[in-house]
Amino acid sequence: MSTIDLTKENFEQKCLPALREILEGMSLDQIPVTLTDFSTFGTGSGVCYVALAPSLDLMRLHAATVAAIGETCRPYYRTGSWTPHCTLATGMSDAEMNSARDFLASDWRSLPGMFETASLVEFVPVVGIKRWSLPTTLRSSHTS
């Protein structure tokens, strides 16, 4: 799920009702994802992450979320600017990010997975606010 930064007022008035509508009112299944490669947000960012392949389902969910809450999120979370990723660490020095990149990138392999839940969190530090389970849809492993 995307990370979107809102003020407390926007959260209470806009974000939570919008997320409830999207995640409880839509027919969403678990979303297949692939962790593609290790990266950082650049010098001085302090953030190491694993990039996610931008699947159609993930991008649609992100776009619906941003559309529902409007332009109250930070610019880098808006549709077209957001980088789908899984944060591994924050607060790292540039030297620590370089060491982590060298260590992880040297033997990196793509890793498939599945989003089973969508969570609304506050950060830093990360504090869980609300979690929604995404239903499982049985999918055939063979063709007819």
C-alpha positions, 0 to 999 in steps of 0.5 A: 500500500502506498504511504501518504502524508496528511495532517491530523485534520485531513486524516480524520475528515478525508483520509480514513473515510476514503480508505474505508470506502476503497478497502471495504467497499471495493472488491479487492483481492490480495495483490501479487507483487515482485520485489525487484531490486535494492535501492536508496532515495539518494545521497542524504536521504537516509533511506534504503528500500527494495523496489516493487514492480509497478503492477497494474493492481498496485498502481490502480489501488494507489491512484484510487487512494490518492484520488479519494483523498485529493492533493493533500498528500506530499508531492512525491506520493502523488500519482505519477511521482510515487515510487512503489517500494518496501522501506528497509531502513531509515536514518542511515548515513550515506556510508551505511547506505553504500555498504548496505547497497553493496552487500545486498545488490551483490547477490540480489534476486527478484522475489515474488510475494503477495500483499495480504493486508493494507495498513494505515500507519503513522511514522516516524516512528511507525505506529499502526492505525488501521489494518484491512485484510485483503480477501483471498481469491482462489486462482487456478494453477493450470489452464483448461 
